[in-house]
């Protein structure tokens, strides 16, 4: 018999206070290290063009998958493609990728680091 999941993580975005993040704010669903898995975390990232008026480089330190709830981001992969992500767009980045992000509209993004 397989081991049963020992923890369930739940958050209500209306009740979860935003915390400062590298750029913008985050509402954590699962913080790094919770449940004994250091690399796994997830949450909602919120950012405005005012919080990130210039494009910024973002090296990907662990696998990251994102879903754009609302807004508009432009992400350029070094030596690769440029993606315009808007509501309903998804992307997944492999650890080690070098990216440049530009916030074009106030954006709400769901992310998972693994």
VOBA-1610 file (N, C-alpha, C; in pm, whole numbers, padded with zeros to 5 digits, always signed):
BEGIN
Unk+00085-00118+00000Unk+00000+00000+00000Unk+00089+00124+00000Unk+00055+00223-00083Unk+00137+00344-00092Unk+00117+00432+00030Unk+00217+00515+00056Unk+00212+00607+00168Unk+00109+00716+00141Unk+00029+00749+00241Unk-00073+00852+00229Unk-00009+00989+00246Unk-00052+01086+00166Unk-00003+01222+00178Unk-00026+01271+00319Unk+00079+01320+00381Unk+00070+01356+00522Unk+00022+01499+00546Unk+00014+01580+00442Unk-00028+01718+00463Unk-00100+01770+00339Unk-00195+01854+00364Unk-00266+01924+00256Unk-00243+02072+00280Unk-00213+02145+00174Unk-00188+02288+00185Unk-00305+02361+00122Unk-00357+02459+00192Unk-00475+02532+00147Unk-00457+02679+00178Unk-00499+02762+00086Unk-00494+02906+00110Unk-00610+02972+00037Unk-00660+03077+00095Unk-00765+03159+00035Unk-00701+03293+00003Unk-00695+03328-00126Unk-00625+03450-00163Unk-00687+03574-00099Unk-00817+03570-00070Unk-00881+03685-00006Unk-00838+03697+00140Unk-00801+03586+00202Unk-00766+03587+00344Unk-00615+03580+00368Unk-00538+03550+00266Unk-00393+03537+00280Unk-00327+03672+00250Unk-00255+03723+00347Unk-00191+03854+00329Unk-00073+03843+00233Unk-00059+03940+00143Unk+00057+03939+00054Unk+00185+03970+00132Unk+00294+03904+00092Unk+00424+03928+00153Unk+00516+03987+00047Unk+00611+04071+00088Unk+00708+04122-00009Unk+00782+04007-00075Unk+00811+04023-00204Unk+00884+03923-00282Unk+01000+03996-00348Unk+01084+03928-00421Unk+01197+03992-00488Unk+01148+04113-00569Unk+01040+04095-00642Unk+00971+04201-00715Unk+00823+04174-00692Unk+00746+04274-00654Unk+00604+04253-00629Unk+00579+04186-00496Unk+00466+04114-00488Unk+00429+04045-00365Unk+00390+03901-00397Unk+00387+03817-00294Unk+00348+03678-00309Unk+00248+03642-00200Unk+00154+03558-00236Unk+00061+03496-00142Unk+00090+03347-00149Unk+00155+03294-00046Unk+00202+03157-00048Unk+00088+03057-00033Unk+00089+02955-00115Unk+00009+02835-00094Unk+00093+02736-00014Unk+00218+02722-00056Unk+00311+02631+00010Unk+00450+02695+00007Unk+00502+02727+00124Unk+00634+02789+00133Unk+00743+02683+00116Unk+00862+02725+00068Unk+00971+02629+00055Unk+00997+02559+00188Unk+01011+02428+00182Unk+01040+02350+00302Unk+00918+02294+00372Unk+00801+02349+00349Unk+00681+02296+00413Unk+00656+02155+00362Unk+00621+02065+00451Unk+00596+01927+00413Unk+00724+01849+00389Unk+00838+01906+00429Unk+00964+01835+00418Unk+01023+01831+00277Unk+00973+01913+00186Unk+01024+01915+00049Unk+01076+02055+00019Unk+01205+02075+00040Unk+01268+02207+00031Unk+01247+02274-00104Unk+01253+02198-00212Unk+01248+02258-00346Unk+01106+02290-00392Unk+01006+02231-00330Unk+00868+02247-00377Unk+00799+02362-00304Unk+00747+02456-00383Unk+00667+02564-00326Unk+00573+02615-00434Unk+00470+02688-00391Unk+00371+02739-00486Unk+00302+02859-00425Unk+00250+02944-00513Unk+00178+03060-00465Unk+00130+03148-00578Unk+00079+03263-00539Unk+00031+03364-00633Unk+00127+03483-00625Unk+00182+03520-00740Unk+00271+03637-00750Unk+00191+03750-00813Unk+00198+03867-00752Unk+00132+03985-00805Unk+00236+04094-00825Unk+00232+04156-00944Unk+00331+04258-00976Unk+00270+04360-01071Unk+00315+04484-01058Unk+00267+04591-01147Unk+00386+04649-01223Unk+00359+04717-01335Unk+00469+04783-01406Unk+00541+04886-01319Unk+00472+04946-01224Unk+00535+05043-01134Unk+00636+04975-01042Unk+00609+04850-01002Unk+00702+04777-00917Unk+00822+04724-00995Unk+00806+04710-01125Unk+00914+04662-01213Unk+00914+04746-01339Unk+00957+04874-01328Unk+00949+04964-01444Unk+01045+04927-01557Unk+01148+04852-01527Unk+01245+04808-01628Unk+01244+04656-01637Unk+01280+04604-01753Unk+01297+04459-01766Unk+01406+04414-01668Unk+01391+04294-01613Unk+01490+04243-01517Unk+01530+04101-01551Unk+01658+04071-01528Unk+01709+03936-01552Unk+01669+03846-01437Unk+01630+03725-01471Unk+01589+03628-01370Unk+01646+03492-01406Unk+01758+03454-01342Unk+01808+03319-01363Unk+01715+03220-01293Unk+01685+03111-01359Unk+01593+03011-01303Unk+01675+02914-01218Unk+01656+02919-01085Unk+01736+02839-00991Unk+01677+02701-00964Unk+01553+02680-01004Unk+01490+02548-00994Unk+01379+02545-01098Unk+01332+02429-01132Unk+01225+02423-01231Unk+01109+02510-01183Unk+01049+02580-01279Unk+00939+02671-01246Unk+00832+02661-01354Unk+00708+02643-01310Unk+00595+02645-01402Unk+00500+02755-01358Unk+00445+02828-01458Unk+00360+02942-01426Unk+00231+02938-01508Unk+00128+02999-01452Unk+00000+03019-01520Unk-00039+03164-01497Unk-00068+03236-01604Unk-00105+03377-01591Unk-00256+03387-01569Unk-00295+03433-01452Unk-00436+03451-01418Unk-00489+03576-01487Unk-00411+03685-01479Unk-00447+03810-01546Unk-00319+03890-01568Unk-00325+03980-01666Unk-00212+04067-01690Unk-00134+04031-01815Unk-00009+04078-01820Unk+00073+04061-01939Unk+00220+04068-01900Unk+00293+03960-01925Unk+00438+03954-01907Unk+00503+03923-02041Unk+00621+03975-02062Unk+00704+03935-02176Unk+00829+03871-02116Unk+00856+03748-02156Unk+00972+03675-02104Unk+01059+03632-02221Unk+01184+03676-02215Unk+01281+03641-02317Unk+01378+03540-02257Unk+01397+03429-02326Unk+01493+03328-02284Unk+01624+03357-02355Unk+01734+03364-02277Unk+01864+03394-02337Unk+01894+03294-02447Unk+01936+03346-02563Unk+01966+03263-02681Unk+01846+03181-02725Unk+01725+03234-02699Unk+01605+03161-02736Unk+01492+03253-02774Unk+01373+03207-02753Unk+01252+03277-02793Unk+01209+03381-02690Unk+01120+03468-02733Unk+01052+03563-02646Unk+00905+03527-02645Unk+00846+03526-02526Unk+00706+03487-02510Unk+00627+03601-02448Unk+00513+03634-02508Unk+00418+03726-02448Unk+00312+03641-02380Unk+00305+03650-02248Unk+00212+03569-02170Unk+00101+03659-02118Unk-00022+03621-02146Unk-00141+03693-02101Unk-00234+03594-02033Unk-00347+03643-01985Unk-00441+03557-01912Unk-00465+03426-01986Unk-00446+03316-01914Unk-00465+03183-01971Unk-00338+03120-02025Unk-00229+03198-02037Unk-00102+03144-02085Unk-00031+03066-01975Unk+00044+02964-02017Unk+00126+02885-01925Unk+00266+02875-01982Unk+00364+02858-01894Unk+00502+02835-01936Unk+00571+02753-01828Unk+00676+02682-01868Unk+00754+02604-01773Unk+00901+02621-01809Unk+00983+02652-01710Unk+01124+02679-01728Unk+01206+02575-01654Unk+01313+02532-01718Unk+01402+02433-01658Unk+01511+02504-01579Unk+01547+02447-01465Unk+01655+02500-01384Unk+01776+02530-01472Unk+01836+02646-01451Unk+01953+02687-01527Unk+01923+02782-01641Unk+01796+02795-01679Unk+01761+02888-01787Unk+01789+03031-01742Unk+01834+03113-01835Unk+01853+03256-01808Unk+01741+03329-01880Unk+01667+03410-01807Unk+01551+03478-01864Unk+01554+03627-01831Unk+01482+03704-01910Unk+01462+03847-01885Unk+01312+03871-01888Unk+01259+03929-01780Unk+01115+03949-01763Unk+01082+04097-01775Unk+00969+04125-01839Unk+00917+04261-01848Unk+00769+04256-01812Unk+00730+04339-01716Unk+00591+04346-01672Unk+00523+04455-01753Unk+00430+04416-01841Unk+00365+04511-01930Unk+00231+04560-01878Unk+00166+04481-01792Unk+00039+04517-01728Unk+00041+04460-01587Unk-00040+04514-01496Unk-00051+04450-01365Unk-00083+04302-01386Unk-00006+04215-01320Unk-00013+04072-01348Unk-00033+03992-01221Unk-00118+03890-01232Unk-00138+03790-01128Unk-00097+03657-01190Unk-00002+03589-01125Unk+00054+03465-01178Unk+00052+03359-01070Unk+00007+03238-01105Unk+00021+03122-01016Unk+00149+03052-01055Unk+00234+03019-00957Unk+00362+02955-00987Unk+00384+02833-00900Unk+00464+02741-00953Unk+00510+02625-00878Unk+00659+02612-00902Unk+00738+02611-00794Unk+00880+02582-00800Unk+00897+02436-00761Unk+00981+02364-00835Unk+01003+02223-00799Unk+01145+02182-00828
//
